[in-house]
């Protein structure tokens, strides 16, 4: 089984589009400069919160493409505090990290799991990815090195001009690597050039499954709601992480082997 967690489909994928965009070194450098400006802004924010909507595509063994949608919230305080929620058709999860303990709660079944976990948010991203097979929303963008991580294997860059996300005018940039194509829409603001939308598409799987996250209600600094980053467990029952259901965005029967 292979599930691409980093993968929303292009709306007109079957149409051949003849358009011209800024090309060559000048276009590449302009796009990289816009992405670097956004990256520097993100890294310099100690406190961040936002709401998000996400679309995850998977391809079954029968080559049927399916899309799963979810919404959630994320609040973080660098270097080592985070609260994240995600609600979808198959998951209703809240996760907290206070620098010492990782807690995850399945709210529909009123169960939770905890594990001693020390480190920074960067280290938490790796722990979730490699130990639990989970990804934080916009994980690479939330790291302390988004520019280095995302541009390390880029082979082609395009500045596609402006686009609008949730009524906000954004710089629309496109990047290619050997394995993926990805796009980002960055708020056109001198003071808040945050990512409004991020989309990544696999080039190695049939039907090119993709993942898109749209970020809304962006807040930083003193505008971020106060949070102690402690789990709100109530009378929930404690279980092991492996027993905690619905941490992923896809139904369990597909996780068990029906996905290419």
C-alpha positions as CSV (number, residue, x, y, z in Angstrom):
1,X,0.0,0.0,0.0
2,X,1.2,3.5,-0.9
3,X,-0.8,6.5,0.2
4,X,0.5,9.9,-1.0
5,X,-0.2,12.3,1.8
6,X,1.3,15.1,-0.2
7,X,-1.0,15.2,-3.1
8,X,-6.6,18.8,-5.2
9,X,-6.7,17.9,-8.7
10,X,-6.1,20.5,-11.5
11,X,-9.5,21.7,-12.5
12,X,-8.9,21.3,-16.2
13,X,-6.3,18.6,-16.3
14,X,-7.2,17.3,-19.8
15,X,-6.9,20.7,-21.6
16,X,-3.7,21.7,-23.3
17,X,-3.2,25.4,-22.4
18,X,-1.1,27.6,-24.6
19,X,0.0,30.4,-22.4
20,X,3.2,32.3,-21.9
21,X,4.8,33.1,-18.6
22,X,7.9,35.0,-17.5
23,X,10.7,32.6,-18.4
24,X,14.5,32.3,-18.0
25,X,16.7,33.5,-15.3
26,X,14.9,36.7,-14.6
27,X,11.5,35.0,-14.1
28,X,13.1,32.2,-12.0
29,X,14.8,34.7,-9.7
30,X,11.7,36.9,-9.3
31,X,9.7,33.8,-8.2
32,X,12.4,32.7,-5.9
33,X,12.7,36.1,-4.4
34,X,8.9,36.2,-3.7
35,X,9.1,32.7,-2.1
36,X,12.2,33.8,0.0
37,X,10.4,36.9,1.2
38,X,7.4,34.7,2.4
39,X,9.8,32.2,4.0
40,X,11.7,34.8,5.9
41,X,8.4,36.3,7.1
42,X,7.1,32.9,8.3
43,X,10.4,32.1,10.1
44,X,10.3,35.4,12.0
45,X,6.8,34.8,13.4
46,X,7.0,33.3,16.9
47,X,3.2,32.9,17.3
48,X,0.9,31.8,14.4
49,X,-2.7,30.7,14.1
50,X,-4.9,29.9,11.2
51,X,-7.9,27.9,10.0
52,X,-7.6,25.7,7.0
53,X,-9.5,23.5,4.4
54,X,-7.7,20.6,2.8
55,X,-8.3,18.3,-0.1
56,X,-6.5,14.9,-0.3
57,X,-6.6,12.8,-3.4
58,X,-5.8,9.1,-3.4
59,X,-5.8,6.5,-6.2
60,X,-7.2,3.1,-5.5
61,X,-5.8,-0.2,-6.9
62,X,-8.5,0.0,-9.5
63,X,-7.2,3.4,-10.6
64,X,-10.2,5.2,-9.2
65,X,-9.3,8.7,-8.0
66,X,-11.0,9.7,-4.7
67,X,-10.9,13.0,-2.9
68,X,-11.3,13.5,0.9
69,X,-11.9,16.9,2.4
70,X,-11.4,18.2,5.9
71,X,-11.2,21.4,7.9
72,X,-9.2,22.4,10.9
73,X,-7.3,24.9,13.0
74,X,-3.6,25.3,14.0
75,X,-2.0,27.4,16.6
76,X,1.8,27.4,17.3
77,X,4.2,29.1,19.5
78,X,7.9,28.7,18.5
79,X,10.0,26.8,19.4
80,X,8.0,24.0,20.9
81,X,4.2,24.6,21.4
82,X,1.5,23.5,19.0
83,X,-2.3,22.7,18.9
84,X,-3.9,21.3,15.8
85,X,-7.4,20.0,15.0
86,X,-8.8,18.3,11.9
87,X,-12.4,17.4,11.2
88,X,-13.4,15.4,8.2
89,X,-15.7,12.6,7.1
90,X,-13.5,9.9,8.8
91,X,-11.5,11.9,11.4
92,X,-12.2,14.3,14.3
93,X,-8.8,14.7,15.9
94,X,-7.1,17.2,18.1
95,X,-3.4,17.1,18.7
96,X,-1.3,19.1,21.2
97,X,2.4,19.4,21.9
98,X,3.9,21.3,24.8
99,X,7.6,20.6,24.3
100,X,7.5,17.5,26.5
101,X,4.4,15.5,25.6
102,X,2.5,14.7,22.4
103,X,-1.2,14.1,22.9
104,X,-3.8,13.1,20.4
105,X,-7.5,12.8,20.9
106,X,-10.2,11.1,18.8
107,X,-13.1,13.3,19.8
108,X,-15.9,11.2,18.3
109,X,-14.9,8.1,20.3
110,X,-13.7,10.1,23.3
111,X,-10.3,8.4,23.5
112,X,-6.8,9.8,23.6
113,X,-3.1,8.7,23.5
114,X,0.0,10.3,24.8
115,X,3.7,9.9,24.4
116,X,6.7,11.6,26.0
117,X,8.1,13.8,23.2
118,X,10.8,16.4,23.7
119,X,12.0,18.8,21.1
120,X,11.1,21.6,18.8
121,X,8.3,21.9,16.3
122,X,10.8,21.0,13.6
123,X,11.6,17.8,15.5
124,X,7.9,17.1,16.1
125,X,7.2,17.3,12.3
126,X,9.8,14.6,11.7
127,X,8.5,12.4,14.6
128,X,4.9,12.6,13.3
129,X,6.1,11.9,9.7
130,X,8.4,9.0,10.4
131,X,7.1,7.5,13.6
132,X,3.4,7.8,13.1
133,X,3.0,8.4,9.4
134,X,1.2,11.7,9.9
135,X,1.7,15.2,8.5
136,X,0.9,18.5,10.1
137,X,-1.0,20.9,7.8
138,X,1.5,22.8,5.7
139,X,4.3,21.1,7.7
140,X,7.3,22.2,5.6
141,X,6.0,25.8,5.6
142,X,5.9,25.8,9.4
143,X,9.5,24.6,9.8
144,X,12.4,27.0,10.5
145,X,13.8,26.3,7.0
146,X,11.0,26.4,4.5
147,X,13.0,27.9,1.7
148,X,15.8,25.4,2.0
149,X,13.4,22.4,2.3
150,X,11.1,23.2,-0.5
151,X,13.6,24.5,-3.0
152,X,16.3,22.0,-2.5
153,X,15.3,19.8,-5.4
154,X,13.5,22.3,-7.7
155,X,14.3,22.0,-11.4
156,X,11.9,24.6,-12.8
157,X,10.3,27.8,-11.5
158,X,7.5,30.0,-12.8
159,X,6.0,33.3,-11.7
160,X,2.4,33.0,-12.9
161,X,1.3,36.5,-11.9
162,X,-1.7,37.1,-9.7
163,X,-4.4,34.9,-8.4
164,X,-7.2,35.3,-5.9
165,X,-7.8,33.1,-2.9
166,X,-10.6,33.8,-0.5
167,X,-10.9,37.3,-2.0
168,X,-7.2,38.1,-1.4
169,X,-4.9,38.9,-4.3
170,X,-1.9,36.6,-4.3
171,X,1.4,36.0,-6.1
172,X,1.0,32.7,-7.9
173,X,4.2,30.7,-8.2
174,X,4.8,27.2,-9.6
175,X,7.8,24.9,-9.0
176,X,8.8,21.5,-10.4
177,X,11.0,18.7,-9.0
178,X,11.7,15.2,-10.3
179,X,8.9,13.7,-8.3
180,X,6.3,16.5,-7.8
181,X,4.9,19.7,-9.1
182,X,3.8,22.2,-6.6
183,X,2.2,25.7,-6.5
184,X,1.8,28.3,-3.9
185,X,-0.3,31.5,-3.7
186,X,1.2,34.2,-1.4
187,X,-0.7,37.1,0.0
188,X,0.3,40.3,-1.7
189,X,1.0,42.3,1.4
190,X,4.1,44.3,2.4
191,X,3.6,43.3,6.1
192,X,1.9,39.8,5.9
193,X,3.1,37.8,2.9
194,X,1.7,34.5,4.2
195,X,0.7,31.4,2.1
196,X,-3.0,31.5,1.2
197,X,-2.9,28.2,-0.7
198,X,-0.4,25.4,-1.3
199,X,-0.9,22.5,-3.7
200,X,1.4,19.6,-4.5
201,X,0.9,16.9,-7.2
202,X,2.7,13.6,-7.5
203,X,4.3,12.9,-10.9
204,X,5.1,9.2,-10.0
205,X,1.6,7.8,-9.7
206,X,-1.1,7.1,-12.2
207,X,-3.7,9.9,-12.4
208,X,-1.3,12.3,-10.5
209,X,-3.0,12.5,-7.1
210,X,-2.6,15.8,-5.3
211,X,-3.0,17.6,-2.0
212,X,-4.2,21.2,-1.5
213,X,-4.5,23.3,1.7
214,X,-6.2,26.7,1.8
215,X,-5.2,28.8,4.7
216,X,-7.6,31.4,6.2
217,X,-8.0,33.7,9.2
218,X,-4.2,34.1,9.5
219,X,-3.0,35.7,12.7
220,X,0.4,36.4,14.3
221,X,1.8,37.9,17.4
222,X,-0.6,39.4,19.9
223,X,-3.6,38.6,17.6
224,X,-3.1,34.8,18.3
225,X,-5.5,33.5,20.9
226,X,-3.8,32.6,24.2
227,X,-3.3,28.8,24.7
228,X,-1.6,26.7,27.3
229,X,-1.2,23.9,24.7
230,X,-2.4,21.3,27.2
231,X,-4.8,18.6,26.0
232,X,-8.5,19.0,27.0
233,X,-9.2,15.4,27.8
234,X,-12.3,15.5,30.0
235,X,-13.4,11.9,30.7
236,X,-11.8,10.5,27.6
237,X,-10.3,7.0,27.8
238,X,-6.6,6.5,27.4
239,X,-5.3,4.1,24.7
240,X,-2.1,3.4,22.9
241,X,-1.3,5.4,19.8
242,X,-1.7,2.3,17.6
243,X,-5.2,1.9,19.0
244,X,-6.2,5.5,18.3
245,X,-8.6,5.5,15.3
246,X,-9.0,7.9,12.4
247,X,-5.7,9.9,12.7
248,X,-5.5,10.0,8.9
249,X,-7.8,11.6,6.4
250,X,-8.9,8.4,4.6
251,X,-11.3,5.6,5.7
252,X,-9.7,2.6,7.5
253,X,-10.7,0.1,4.8
254,X,-8.6,2.1,2.2
255,X,-5.7,2.3,4.6
256,X,-5.7,-1.5,4.8
257,X,-4.7,-2.1,1.2
258,X,-7.2,-0.8,-1.3
259,X,-5.0,2.2,-2.2
260,X,-2.4,2.2,-4.9
